[in-house]
Amino acid sequence: MQTPTSHIFVRTSVVDSIAELYATKGLSRKSVLLFDENTRKLYGDRIIESMQAQGFQTRELVVPARETSKSLSSAWKLYGKMIETDVDRSWNLLAVGGGVVGDLGGFIAASYYRGIPVIQLPTTLLAMTDSSIGGKVAINHPLGKNLIGFFHMPELVLIDPSYLKTLPSREIYGGMAEVVKYGFISDRGFFDLLDEHFDDITALREPWLTEAVSRSAFIKADVVEKDFRETTGLRATLNFGHTFAHGLEKMAEYRNLRHGEAVTLGMACALYLSHRLGFLAETELAESLRLIKRVRFPKGVVEKRFLSLDREELFDSMYSDKKKIDRQLRFVLIDRIGHAFLHDRDVAKAEVLGAIDDAMDYFR
Ligand SMILES: NC(=O)c1ccc[n+]([C@@H]2O[C@H](COP(=O)([O-])OP(=O)(O)OC[C@H]3O[C@@H](n4cnc5c(N)ncnc54)[C@H](O)[C@@H]3O)[C@@H](O)[C@H]2O)c1
């Protein structure tokens, strides 16, 4: 049986031993490589040459580097290219990129020929620590994000933290939001490490970078393995801050606010809510907020995308979150640093608005 982490490898340079890693899972050396334009340009030649030298047959697919690539029309085009180049069930798909490529690649792999194996090679901090792990793959529908998809576990997740050297700083900080989240929800020791080495990690200094990436990836894999289909409430704790974040993203129309930035602001709201409802002590609230404040935003983003919002409108936009159940919003809260839970009681609107106010005051 696969243990939660036996399919995740974190090392530089992971591609050098890709044939060996494929062999451990019985994967064929026939891979469709999916890139976006940026990852193709930055890493494509190196990866393809290395794989061919290790005896692989490869096919190459490239999509525009934007969220709209996660669509049925782009999947449809890619299916066509795969059929035309004789890709059958004996092939697998390697997704090389951020969450966009990982989600689209996973979606295609889950559906092509009723399912072929997918291998994730994440190249953003968010993808390395979150989206490539756990098997949720989806495309967007005009009526909402990530609404059409599958649970399709990757056979392998191959993580090479050195790929982050080319990632813009805004994406690094966006990814840090999810990393920090793991400290809040499941590991006080990890929180302390992040507190001490936040700047080392964002400066991509080793061994801190690899430590932060591995621990995040392994925490997510562990949670997913214990509650794969999100039935016990444990997997839902990965959404700490996300109910607020989805409301913020929706109000920004998914423009000029990175997901990680929305999650950072959302976690501040969720921390205040945890405190207001009597679960989180004042000292731990203050400690938590200090770490959150270290996630950097481009100038003007917090003002435009958070502080200037009407909080009632934000509240309404949170209700459009697809995770709502019977019009009741469920919040993930923490009762101490390192432990989250899904609060299953209805939370009074005044408390939610109050938490938004508190977080706005903190960021002002
Ligand atoms: N499946 C899941 O569980 C899950 C979880 C969280 C987010 N997501 C999805 O992930 C997506 C966001 O992912 P993302 O933040 O990685 O964004 P992204 O895939 O759009 O990548 C961000 C940008 O960085 C570029 N890039 C990627 N790697 C690079 C590198 N090494 N160097 C330089 N540039 C690089 C990309 O080309 C892109 O322009 C969203 O669609 C979201 O819905 C999925």
The ligand as an ORCA input file, in Angstrom:
! r2SCAN-3c Opt
* xyz 0 1
  N      -5.836     21.134     -7.094
  C      -5.697     21.746     -5.953
  O      -5.786     21.140     -4.886
  C      -5.405     23.213     -5.946
  C      -5.049     23.868     -4.757
  C      -4.730     25.219     -4.793
  C      -4.765     25.901     -6.003
  N      -5.117     25.230     -7.143
  C      -5.141     25.936     -8.459
  O      -3.808     26.353     -8.740
  C      -3.868     27.454     -9.644
  C      -2.859     28.495     -9.211
  O      -1.590     27.907     -9.252
  P      -0.250     28.780     -9.227
  O      -0.350     29.789     -8.169
  O       0.881     27.843     -9.236
  O      -0.360     29.625    -10.578
  P       0.105     29.393    -12.088
  O       0.090     27.969    -12.470
  O      -0.722     30.326    -12.892
  O       1.613     29.904    -12.075
  C       1.893     31.247    -11.782
  C       2.827     31.855    -12.812
  O       4.158     31.397    -12.589
  C       4.723     30.904    -13.811
  N       5.708     29.901    -13.424
  C       5.480     28.632    -13.014
  N       6.616     28.077    -12.587
  C       7.593     28.988    -12.760
  C       8.984     29.007    -12.481
  N       9.598     27.986    -11.885
  N       9.679     30.120    -12.785
  C       9.050     31.213    -13.342
  N       7.741     31.254    -13.595
  C       7.016     30.149    -13.298
  C       3.546     30.413    -14.592
  O       3.846     30.332    -15.958
  C       2.509     31.483    -14.259
  O       2.718     32.606    -15.065
  C      -5.302     27.951     -9.631
  O      -5.919     27.578    -10.840
  C      -5.941     27.196     -8.464
  O      -7.308     26.929     -8.671
  C      -5.431     23.925     -7.126
*
